[in-house]
Each structure stands twice: as C-alpha cells, then as structure tokens.
C-alpha cells in the first residue's frame, strides 16, 4: 500500500481521497497553512511546511511517501510552488486517475496530474505537471495543457486546444477547436471561447469577452 500526503485541506482533499483506491493508497497526513479541522476522519492536519518537516523527521524513509496537491481553483502558481516544495523534501509525486475517468492509452500525463470522476483525456492529449482535469471535464484530441492548469468541472476543450501554464478554465466553459489560452488566463464559468485568450486575461460570457469590454 502506498502512503500519501495531501497538501490542501478543503474540498479538493475530499475529492482526491475519494479518487484513491483504498486497497492501494492510504492518506496519512494533510498539510494546510491554516489550523483547520481535518476533512478526512482520522487523518491529522499538519501546519504548513514546518509541520510537514516535523512529521517527516519521524519517518526517515521519505521516499516511501507519495504526495498530491489538493489546491484547486485558479491557484495554479500556488499549486506548482507547493509541488516543488514537496519534491524538494524527497516525496514522490502521485498522479491520480479516478477509476471512472477515461484516459486514452496514448495520452501523456505529467507528474502529479489529476483526472477525476467522469473526466476524459483523449487521444494524443498532453498534460503538464500538477494539472487538474476536474469532475466531468473533457480534454479532446491533441490538446496541449501546461503546468498547473485547472480545468473545472464539466468544462469542454475541443481538439487541438493549447492552454498555457497556470490558466484556469471555469466550470462548464467550452473552448472551440485550435484556440490558444494564454498563461495565467481565467475563463469564466459557462463561457464559450471563440477566439484566443491572451496571457493573464479574464474572459466570460457567450461569446467570451474580456471583463469590462463593451
């Protein structure tokens, strides 16, 4: 059985714990920067990096521990920072694929990717590190998804879409084929994207437009 440490103690931790096969994985600890009640019964919450270091000091064989970053929403930069911290402490990144998700045999998933219940990652898609494809979302053929991207529940990426690092695609959004979503961009919930989105822009609506545009 693989022992797993999660960083992040809110809803994403619950989702990841449900996605892990209890016959093969056991969540041993949760790390959060706030003092919170544990979202998983019987699993201790460690306070920040200092708490994690103290926990690991009592477990010399750090390579025995896997980790997953349970930070969702538009926090791709935070997710990548935590990812690097946990790797630097000698922990092994765990890619989480729900038993009811579909991942094509020729898709490529980066370290620490998460493909959750009823999500689909289709043929020749490539996902970077610490990418989340959330519940019921789909990534169609030949998409390229950068490090730290979060594709929200029910979002739909058509074929050959490119999404650069740390972007966030909101719940139920639709991205039409061969478009480019820039680094750090935010696509609002339910948006229908019909043209490229620049780096760090926020778009919403149908068709999607920059916030504040006429």
Phi, psi and omega in degrees: 000137179268131176271133188235139172247129177258140171252116183122123189244028179250213188297327181296329176296319178296318181297316180294318180299321178292329182283340182278130178293115184296344177283342185239341184227145176224123176283117184264332181200157175235135178252136174212150181280355178243155174278105185229162171288146181293133176283352181234118185305132175082359181255124183288151174256125179262139185271100174065191182298324179298317178296321178294317179299320179296319178299315182291332179300332178271003181225084189303327182273078184295330181298345179285347183258134172259162178220155172221143182264113184260057177239110182260206179064200182272051184239043182300322178297316178297319181299317180291324178297314179295319179305311181296321179299314183291324174296320182295338179272007175089010179274158185255125180294140181246125170273131185250118177238114181299146181297340179252022171262161175243127174231120181299149183296336180256009172286154179242126180247128177286171180303136174073014177292151179232122177239110194263184191307131175066010175278161180223134173238113195265182191303136177063014172286149179231122179249138178278194180289144171055034175276141173247124168250101194279180189312123174072007178280160178223140178239110188278185190302142171063017174289151176235116187244121185282171181302138173075007179288143174240120176256111191291168182307132175073003178289153183231117174255119179287178185296146173064025174280141174245127178237119184277171190307140170071005178291157179233125177252115189288168181307128174072006178291155179234127178247120182287164189300148170062022177270165182236122176255120187287168181300134177072006180287157177234125175252119186293160179303133177075003181292150173244109187267120184245358178212165181302150178244124183292165175307136172064009177279155173241125181235154180205161174098180180226106358287156184293135177226156176301141178300134182090352179285150180292000000 
